Amino acid sequence: MSELNEIIIAVKGAGEMASAVAWRLYMANFKKIVMLEADHPLAVRREVSFCEAVHEGQKEVENVTSVLAKTAGDVPGCWQNHHIAVVVDPDWKALDAIRPDVVVDAILAKKNLGTHTDEASLVIGLGPGFSAGDDVHLVVETNRGHNLGRIITAGPAEPNTGVPGTIAGVTGQRVLRAPADGQFLTKRCIGEQVKAGEMIGSVGGAPVRALIGGVIRGLIRPGNRVSQGLKIGDVDPRGQKRNCYTISDKARAVGGGVLEAILRVYN
């Protein structure tokens, strides 16, 4: 157990999927975790995303707390207080100072933004854009279906389908997208119930309306500038408010894949 406690893991990104990965690793006794995030995160499922620490100073997800570290030098202090560290570092410059044993690219950009195998002894990529044995050592499948969470040891993940996962028989209609370029404004909150056609907010003056009824499971922070077509919210047709505050089945599966990948090397 003490050896696991000493393994340093850097997670690129701190949104929903990255946070599920960090949460799963923390609960498995990996306690030296640092997450590298942008200065204006665009996470939709903010209630289960450690990146909220960038704005709030800290964020708790299912009884695990992340704390904002102003510099890489502040990261060990976060670990000593039993917290996951979040650093605003979109260019990953802190990797040189932190010297992680494991790097997990969990940005889910659908392409590799510069991650490579020289960054750590074990480098893991999530989903499309990575090829195991080339730019990363291992890939974890993120596409819903039979292979979700599977570890790929050679070659790429399944290609991006562009189709959101099905929830209660609903796919694309549950996703809220920016109707134009501009600033997203809203007075609605995650956890609120909405009806089909109801106003959620606006982008650049253009209205954003719910296409289905349900509960607002995710919504990016108001005030962010977004581009047309960007995912800015998520309506869950199941209407269960508690789902807004817990890690999803998909995210848990991917987190389990990353945990297994690390244990294959370090256990």
Sequence and secondary structure as in RCSB ss.txt:
>XXXX:A:sequence
MSELNEIIIAVKGAGEMASAVAWRLYMANFKKIVMLEADHPLAVRREVSFCEAVHEGQKEVENVTSVLAKTAGDV
PGCWQNHHIAVVVDPDWKALDAIRPDVVVDAILAKKNLGTHTDEASLVIGLGPGFSAGDDVHLVVETNRGHNLGR
IITAGPAEPNTGVPGTIAGVTGQRVLRAPADGQFLTKRCIGEQVKAGEMIGSVGGAPVRALIGGVIRGLIRPGNR
VSQGLKIGDVDPRGQKRNCYTISDKARAVGGGVLEAILRVYN
>XXXX:A:secstr
 HHHHH EEEEE  SHHHHHHHHHHHHTT  EEEEEE SS   SSGGG GGGHHHHSEEEETTEEEEE SSGGGH
HHHHHTT EEEEE TT TTHHHH  SEEEE    SS SS  GGGSSEEEEESTT EETTTBSEEE  SSSTTTT 
EESSEE          BTTB GGGEEE SSSEEEE    TT EE TT EEEEETTEEEE SS EEEEEE  TT E
E TT EEEEEETT  GGGGGS  HHHHHHHHHHHHHHHHHH 
